[in-house]
Every structure is written in structure tokens, then in C-alpha cells.
Amino acid sequence: MAIGEDSVSEVLELLEWKRHVFALYAEVRAATDPGAAWERWREVRSRLFREHPQSPRPGYDGLDYFDYDPAWRFLAEVVPAEPESRKIAGSGPEPVVATRFAFARFAGHELELFWLEAYGGGLFLPFRDATGGSETYGGGRYLLDTIKGADLGAEEGRLVLDFNFGYNPSCAYDPKWACPLSPPANRLPVAVRAGAKKPEVGLEPTALALQKRRSTS
């Protein structure tokens, strides 16, 4: 497929966005104070959302978070599982193909870990909790997505799961984005009041589905 000048410009803008995100998470992993790292994470994300042309909603200045709570930072044991190919439903028309390869266990809870098959592969950990649809986005939030740089690292041989860094998928801000949503197995029965809150703009997944049905009827 031929790439025009506009497409090249968009690719380079996306590359710049990814550089910022990868550098930001490198700062987070290197920090000795998780709370201070979180403040820096919020600051950079707000600036990117507001100013960068590859923002899920350019000009948006409404990112909102729960206060940082160190009680929501865990070191999770990674328990291998028999690999299973999964199709993760999303806000777009096509599911996302991933391999469930392990479980992350922490504080009496368990979440499935996925390896995304697209773009060369990467660790993906979406989750939904009891606040979903009310205080947080109904389609769930992302904690890890290493293809896009969201990597909190490991300590003592265990995976860092700091839910204060949980963020919304792009489709939470604008339905033009197609995003994988949290599968049923990754829905926590507790209220995780940490990380990103529900945006003031955007559509919930049920509204997105209704919109699609109307457009094809």
C-alpha cells in the first residue's frame, strides 16, 4: 500500500508518542519512590493528552485519578498456565487475538496474563473491578501493555502490579478508537479505587454496541 505524505507524518507522530511513553515508564521503573513516580506519570500523561497530535483526544484536559494509595501496589507471583489462544472482545468490530500464558496472583486475587500476537507481541494485563461503569470506565482499564510501553517492571522475581497506574483505553475518550476490553476472567470482585477514573467524555461499551447496531440497521 502506498503511503502518502500525510500517512508518513502520522507514523512519525505516533513514533514520537511511543518514545515519550517508553521513556516515562523507564522513569517509573527506575524510581525509588512509587508515589513520586506516579506524580510524574500523571504530569506527563496529562501533557501528552492535551498537546500531542496522537492523543486519544487532543486538547483534552480532564484526566482524573483517585489519590495515590500504596495499599494498591503489589508484587504478584507469575504462575505459568497451559497456553490458550483467546479472542478478546473489544470496542471495535474485530476481537484482538492473544495467548493466555500465565496467571498473576496477589493478595488472594488472580488475573490472567496475555501475550498479544500483533505488532511482534507484548504482555497485556487489562482488568475491571467493582467500580466499573460507575466510578471507572465500564470496559475496564489497562495496567500493563508492553507493546505500547506500559511496563511497571519486576521486583524480587515478581511482577509489579501497581493499580495506581491503571489507565483507560483510548476508546474511553473517543469511540473512533478500537480497543480490547477486559475479559470476564479479569474482573475483580473488589472496588479498586486507584488509577484513572471514568472520563467525562466518551461512550460506555454498551453505548458503543448500540451505536454500531443503529449504523448497520
Secondary structure by P-SEA (a helix, b strand, c coil): ccccaaaaaaaaaaaaaaaaaaaaaaaaaacccaaaaaaaaaaaaaaaacccccccccccccccccccccccccbbbbbbccbbbbbccccccbbbbbbbcbbbbcccbbbbbbbbccccbbbbbbbccccccccccccccccccccccccccccccbbbbccccbbbccccccccbbbbccccccccccccccccccccccccaaaaaaaaaaaac
